[in-house]
Amino acid sequence: MYQQAPENTLESLVHAMSLFDGIEFDIRLTKDEQLVIHHDRTVSVDPTRRKNSSPFVEHWDLDDLLELGFCSFESLLENASIQRPLQEEGKVLVIETKRPSLKVKKSGGWFATKKHDAHMGKTMKLAENLLDQYDIPKHSTVHYAFHKTMKNTAKVGGLQRDWSTLLPTIRPFAGKKTHRLLALPEFVSTSFSKLMRKHQRNCSPMMPCAVEYVLNPTNLIPVGRTVGLKGKQLKQLTAIRQGFPVYLWPVSLSIEHSVLNAGLSALTDSSDPDTTWLPSGHARWTRPATTPLDESQQQELNLATKENHLDLLKSLESDVVPWTECDASRKRELLGYWRKKWNWSKSVDELISAEQQRGSMPWEMVRMIGHRGSGKTKRPVL
């Protein structure tokens, strides 16, 4: 029986990389200026295990965090089960850089924006240095963060890889309720189309998007055209996007089929390999980008019944050609199918040309991404 590994651990990340088209995880800069994979501002162990040390991750050396069981960014990249899918299968890394607590003085405190940018830029640049060291394809990674001045951060850090911004902004203090309250004005004033334009102006390869933008009733809150996963709202979404890549988070099993069917990539916390049948009444396909289904195969999957879906999944697993093994004709067939279905503005020739120039799969392709590896877990993490 499947037992989910704690979030952001090497076991969790390796499992998710094997199951999905890529993984998303969080990095922080340690006291000795190394990179640890860790989400929370405070070291996520029982307080008694911290002894008399500071609760904040940035006040710890990497070796001390590794002793507790956390994973370094370098340990992730040197793992063959991570390297191979990135280098040979077209899988991706979505790397969220976390800002320290405002109580961590070296990061600048409350108002020192330049110090915030410098800290974030340094963290991302150290990540890039390691990505380059381990020959991770440049366009198979993207940085993002809840940080409004990412454009300046990218400049300060001298970033060479793609980046995006998480909006509405979540502040590096307080808890979930306060975060939502403070983010509400920005959410109200930023429609889906406005959010997309911001990312396009920044030349971001994709747009991270909170699920509240597409689910009722929260999708009615932002001022502007309402988008969703069904009916008129889905048509509105498709018309606005024109194929611009959207990575939706968090995507539950109950809406997974609708999200993928809308042409959106999904960040999921559900990584049980035995989950093959979705609550929506559809068979589950967890690698829509790296093992892509053509139109007839997708129709077969959509028409599967609970009784026959396991046989169908087994058949498709043996028949579907991975994207990196597809010939030019097959790639054109798949891109043409998706372009027509989701009203992509780019032509097939443009998409093929961009892939050849960048050496990586188009960001437009719909992906399943493991959130924090195999999914968010309870606190403390370890």
ChimeraX attribute file (.defattr): number of C-alpha atoms within 10 A of each C-alpha:
attribute: neighborCount
match mode: 1-to-1
recipient: residues
	/A:1	6
	/A:2	8
	/A:3	7
	/A:4	16
	/A:5	19
	/A:6	22
	/A:7	27
	/A:8	30
	/A:9	22
	/A:10	22
	/A:11	16
	/A:12	22
	/A:13	28
	/A:14	20
	/A:15	21
	/A:16	29
	/A:17	24
	/A:18	17
	/A:19	20
	/A:20	26
	/A:21	26
	/A:22	30
	/A:23	31
	/A:24	25
	/A:25	23
	/A:26	24
	/A:27	24
	/A:28	27
	/A:29	28
	/A:30	20
	/A:31	15
	/A:32	12
	/A:33	15
	/A:34	19
	/A:35	26
	/A:36	26
	/A:37	27
	/A:38	28
	/A:39	22
	/A:40	20
	/A:41	19
	/A:42	17
	/A:43	25
	/A:44	21
	/A:45	16
	/A:46	12
	/A:47	13
	/A:48	8
	/A:49	12
	/A:50	15
	/A:51	9
	/A:52	8
	/A:53	12
	/A:54	13
	/A:55	16
	/A:56	18
	/A:57	24
	/A:58	26
	/A:59	18
	/A:60	18
	/A:61	17
	/A:62	21
	/A:63	16
	/A:64	11
	/A:65	19
	/A:66	12
	/A:67	9
	/A:68	14
	/A:69	14
	/A:70	24
	/A:71	23
	/A:72	22
	/A:73	22
	/A:74	17
	/A:75	13
	/A:76	20
	/A:77	19
	/A:78	14
	/A:79	13
	/A:80	11
	/A:81	15
	/A:82	25
	/A:83	19
	/A:84	14
	/A:85	18
	/A:86	23
	/A:87	16
	/A:88	11
	/A:89	18
	/A:90	22
	/A:91	27
	/A:92	28
	/A:93	21
	/A:94	21
	/A:95	21
	/A:96	25
	/A:97	25
	/A:98	24
	/A:99	26
	/A:100	28
	/A:101	21
	/A:102	17
	/A:103	13
	/A:104	17
	/A:105	11
	/A:106	14
	/A:107	21
	/A:108	19
	/A:109	15
	/A:110	13
	/A:111	9
	/A:112	10
	/A:113	14
	/A:114	15
	/A:115	16
	/A:116	22
	/A:117	25
	/A:118	19
	/A:119	22
	/A:120	26
	/A:121	22
	/A:122	20
	/A:123	22
	/A:124	30
	/A:125	19
	/A:126	18
	/A:127	23
	/A:128	20
	/A:129	13
	/A:130	17
	/A:131	19
	/A:132	12
	/A:133	12
	/A:134	15
	/A:135	13
	/A:136	21
	/A:137	20
	/A:138	16
	/A:139	20
	/A:140	22
	/A:141	23
	/A:142	19
	/A:143	23
	/A:144	21
	/A:145	22
	/A:146	19
	/A:147	23
	/A:148	15
	/A:149	15
	/A:150	21
	/A:151	15
	/A:152	14
	/A:153	23
	/A:154	23
	/A:155	13
	/A:156	17
	/A:157	18
	/A:158	14
	/A:159	20
	/A:160	14
	/A:161	17
	/A:162	17
	/A:163	25
	/A:164	26
	/A:165	24
	/A:166	18
	/A:167	21
	/A:168	23
	/A:169	18
	/A:170	20
	/A:171	18
	/A:172	18
	/A:173	14
	/A:174	10
	/A:175	10
	/A:176	10
	/A:177	9
	/A:178	13
	/A:179	16
	/A:180	15
	/A:181	10
	/A:182	15
	/A:183	16
	/A:184	16
	/A:185	12
	/A:186	13
	/A:187	23
	/A:188	16
	/A:189	15
	/A:190	20
	/A:191	21
	/A:192	22
	/A:193	16
	/A:194	15
	/A:195	17
	/A:196	21
	/A:197	15
	/A:198	16
	/A:199	20
	/A:200	15
	/A:201	8
	/A:202	13
	/A:203	12
	/A:204	20
	/A:205	19
	/A:206	21
	/A:207	24
	/A:208	23
	/A:209	23
	/A:210	18
	/A:211	20
	/A:212	18
	/A:213	22
	/A:214	22
	/A:215	16
	/A:216	14
	/A:217	9
	/A:218	14
	/A:219	21
	/A:220	18
	/A:221	17
	/A:222	20
	/A:223	14
	/A:224	14
	/A:225	15
	/A:226	22
	/A:227	26
	/A:228	23
	/A:229	24
	/A:230	16
	/A:231	9
	/A:232	12
	/A:233	16
	/A:234	17
	/A:235	17
	/A:236	17
	/A:237	23
	/A:238	22
	/A:239	15
	/A:240	18
	/A:241	21
	/A:242	14
	/A:243	24
	/A:244	24
	/A:245	23
	/A:246	23
	/A:247	22
	/A:248	23
	/A:249	18
	/A:250	18
	/A:251	23
	/A:252	17
	/A:253	18
	/A:254	12
	/A:255	16
	/A:256	23
	/A:257	22
	/A:258	17
	/A:259	23
	/A:260	18
	/A:261	17
	/A:262	19
	/A:263	27
	/A:264	26
	/A:265	30
	/A:266	28
	/A:267	27
	/A:268	26
	/A:269	22
	/A:270	18
	/A:271	23
	/A:272	16
	/A:273	13
	/A:274	8
	/A:275	12
	/A:276	15
	/A:277	17
	/A:278	17
	/A:279	13
	/A:280	12
	/A:281	14
	/A:282	18
	/A:283	24
	/A:284	21
	/A:285	23
	/A:286	21
	/A:287	20
	/A:288	21
	/A:289	23
	/A:290	26
	/A:291	22
	/A:292	22
	/A:293	22
	/A:294	20
	/A:295	14
	/A:296	9
	/A:297	15
	/A:298	16
	/A:299	11
	/A:300	17
	/A:301	19
	/A:302	16
	/A:303	14
	/A:304	19
	/A:305	15
	/A:306	13
	/A:307	8
	/A:308	11
	/A:309	20
	/A:310	16
	/A:311	11
	/A:312	16
	/A:313	18
	/A:314	10
	/A:315	11
	/A:316	18
	/A:317	13
	/A:318	8
	/A:319	12
	/A:320	15
	/A:321	17
	/A:322	17
	/A:323	19
	/A:324	14
	/A:325	13
	/A:326	15
	/A:327	10
	/A:328	9
	/A:329	8
	/A:330	14
	/A:331	19
	/A:332	16
	/A:333	14
	/A:334	18
	/A:335	21
	/A:336	16
	/A:337	15
	/A:338	20
	/A:339	20
	/A:340	11
	/A:341	15
	/A:342	20
	/A:343	18
	/A:344	21
	/A:345	14
	/A:346	13
	/A:347	12
	/A:348	19
	/A:349	12
	/A:350	11
	/A:351	18
	/A:352	16
	/A:353	13
	/A:354	14
	/A:355	15
	/A:356	12
	/A:357	9
	/A:358	13
	/A:359	14
	/A:360	21
	/A:361	22
	/A:362	21
	/A:363	20
	/A:364	22
	/A:365	21
	/A:366	26
	/A:367	27
	/A:368	27
	/A:369	33
	/A:370	31
	/A:371	28
	/A:372	28
	/A:373	31
	/A:374	31
	/A:375	26
	/A:376	21
	/A:377	15
	/A:378	9
	/A:379	12
	/A:380	13
	/A:381	20
	/A:382	16
